[in-house]
């Protein structure tokens, strides 16, 4: 059976049962669970240090009212990070390459930040739709433009994460296919493409980490506008 480059993005099935839920939950099981010991092992210490650093960076643009979201944002950051990084392993599936999953994460959280602003400070939240000092003839057009830009935010969050991860996976597969095809014909060129593949893999690890951080950071910025 001939496989296309996009077959790696199809959800795996076993006996007709989709395995995307297992692919989503399994990476979080690799994290060490907390213990009652005062002095944990090095892995737990590294995990606690990373969670503390991540929470501190995400809470910087927020005031005290936004600190209530610390658990949600940090958990989302760790979930996206583990899924993105585990998806770079061979013979694995990356659920965050699916736009449906990314939109399922982005839309409810964006809507929650919007409803929080409309409940706590409706005048200020609605005031974002019309910049101060706008000429009267431009008011209807600017309100329409700002409303569209507001409603497109969750779509931008989901598409950004999906596009970056999908492009990286496709580049890795294309270069690895070229490396395998050139090995019996041009071994020297094949070695060079292998080095390029190694550098691209390192770049994709960085992209997987950065995209998870950017996704949650933008949500925190949207939250800051509404609290």
SVG drawing of the C-alpha trace seen along z (x, -y; Angstrom):
<svg xmlns="http://www.w3.org/2000/svg" viewBox="-21 -62 52 67">
<polyline fill="none" stroke="black" stroke-width="0.4" points="0.0,0.0 1.4,-3.4 1.5,-5.9 1.5,-9.7 3.4,-12.2 0.2,-13.3 -0.7,-9.8 1.4,-10.4 -1.2,-13.0 -4.2,-10.5 -5.4,-9.4 -4.3,-5.8 -7.0,-3.1 -6.9,0.3 -9.8,2.6 -11.8,-0.4 -11.2,-2.3 -9.4,-5.7 -6.3,-5.9 -6.0,-9.7 -7.1,-9.7 -4.3,-7.4 -1.8,-9.4 -3.0,-12.5 -2.9,-11.1 0.1,-8.8 2.8,-11.6 1.5,-13.0 2.0,-9.5 5.7,-9.9 6.0,-12.7 7.1,-11.6 4.4,-11.7 4.9,-13.7 5.9,-11.8 5.7,-12.5 9.4,-12.6 11.0,-15.9 14.0,-15.3 12.8,-13.9 15.0,-12.5 16.7,-14.7 14.0,-14.1 11.3,-15.4 13.5,-18.4 14.0,-19.2 10.2,-18.9 9.4,-21.2 12.0,-23.8 10.6,-23.7 7.0,-24.1 8.0,-27.0 9.8,-28.7 7.0,-28.2 4.4,-29.5 6.5,-32.5 6.9,-33.5 3.2,-33.0 2.1,-35.0 4.4,-38.0 1.9,-39.9 -1.1,-39.2 -2.2,-40.9 -3.4,-39.2 -6.8,-38.5 -5.2,-36.5 -3.2,-34.3 -6.3,-32.2 -5.6,-30.9 -2.1,-29.7 -3.1,-26.0 -5.0,-25.9 -2.3,-27.7 0.6,-25.8 -1.2,-22.4 -2.0,-23.4 1.6,-24.4 3.0,-21.0 0.3,-19.1 1.2,-20.8 4.9,-20.5 4.9,-16.7 2.6,-16.0 4.7,-18.1 8.0,-16.6 6.8,-13.0 5.4,-13.4 9.0,-13.8 9.8,-10.2 9.7,-7.5 6.4,-5.6 4.4,-8.1 1.4,-10.2 1.2,-13.9 -2.4,-14.9 -1.5,-18.6 -1.1,-18.4 -4.9,-18.1 -6.7,-21.4 -9.8,-20.0 -7.9,-19.3 -6.1,-22.6 -9.4,-24.4 -11.0,-22.4 -8.2,-23.7 -8.2,-27.3 -11.9,-28.2 -13.2,-27.3 -10.2,-29.1 -10.5,-32.1 -14.3,-32.2 -13.7,-32.0 -11.3,-35.0 -13.9,-36.9 -16.8,-36.1 -14.7,-36.9 -14.1,-40.4 -17.7,-40.9 -18.8,-39.9 -16.3,-41.8 -15.8,-45.0 -18.2,-45.1 -17.5,-48.7 -13.7,-48.3 -14.0,-45.0 -16.4,-46.6 -14.2,-49.7 -11.5,-47.6 -13.7,-47.4 -13.4,-51.2 -10.0,-53.0 -10.1,-56.3 -10.1,-59.4 -11.6,-57.5 -13.2,-59.9 -17.0,-59.6 -17.2,-58.3 -14.8,-55.5 -16.6,-54.2 -18.8,-51.5 -15.9,-50.2 -13.5,-50.1 -16.0,-48.3 -16.5,-45.7 -12.8,-45.2 -12.1,-45.0 -14.9,-42.5 -13.6,-40.3 -10.0,-40.5 -11.4,-39.5 -13.4,-36.5 -10.5,-35.3 -8.2,-34.9 -9.0,-31.2 -8.7,-30.3 -5.3,-32.0 -4.2,-30.1 -5.2,-26.7 -3.9,-27.3 -0.5,-28.6 0.1,-25.5 -1.1,-23.1 0.8,-24.7 4.1,-25.0 4.1,-21.3 2.7,-20.0 5.4,-21.9 8.2,-20.6 7.0,-17.0 6.7,-17.2 10.2,-18.6 11.7,-15.9 9.9,-13.2 10.9,-14.8 14.6,-15.0 14.7,-11.6 13.2,-10.1 15.8,-11.9 18.6,-10.7 17.4,-7.1 17.0,-7.4 20.5,-9.0 22.4,-6.5 23.0,-3.8 23.5,-6.4 25.4,-9.4 26.7,-8.4 28.5,-11.8 25.3,-13.8 23.4,-11.4 25.8,-12.2 25.2,-15.9 21.5,-15.5 21.8,-13.4 23.5,-16.4 20.8,-18.7 18.2,-16.2 20.0,-16.3 20.0,-20.1 16.3,-20.2 15.4,-17.8 17.1,-20.0 15.2,-23.0 11.9,-21.1 12.5,-20.3 12.9,-24.1 9.8,-24.8 7.8,-22.2 8.7,-24.0 8.3,-27.5 4.9,-26.8 3.6,-25.4 4.8,-28.5 3.4,-30.9 0.0,-29.2 -0.3,-29.6 1.3,-33.1 -1.2,-34.5 -4.0,-33.1 -2.5,-34.8 -2.3,-38.1 -6.0,-37.7 -6.8,-37.2 -4.9,-40.3 -7.1,-42.4 -10.2,-41.2 -9.3,-41.4"/>
</svg>
